[in-house]
Amino acid sequence: MATLTIILLFSMGFALGDDTIQPKTPCERARDAAINGPIGAYIPTCDAAGQYTPKQCSGSTGYCWCVTSTGQKIPGTETPPGTAPIKCPCRYTLIHYMFDLYSWF
């Protein structure tokens, strides 16, 4: 019960939150740089919390691969286009659940 109360209070803080601009995460900065970069460049995919999604894909080449929480490619996970979809390990953390809860409001 106490855990639920803490989660609800924390989520209310998000809902009521202030209008300050949060600094961009490394994934968001890399994504912005790629969007403004050369045509066909790989553009990182970030989740709602601004973190790298476990599975990254290149829109221009069709290759997909798994990454660490810092966006580093995990060796041996790259798959070419037309092959079975890769299943990357889930890295859902409490902050991700909080962002999901916040999105309901």
Buried (B, 14 or more C-beta within 10 A) or exposed (E): EEEEEEBEEEBEEEEEEEEEEEEEBBBBBBBBEEEEEEEEEBBBBBBEBBBBBBBBBBEEEEBBBBBEEEBEEEEEBBBEEEEEEBEBEEBEEEEBEBBBBBEEE
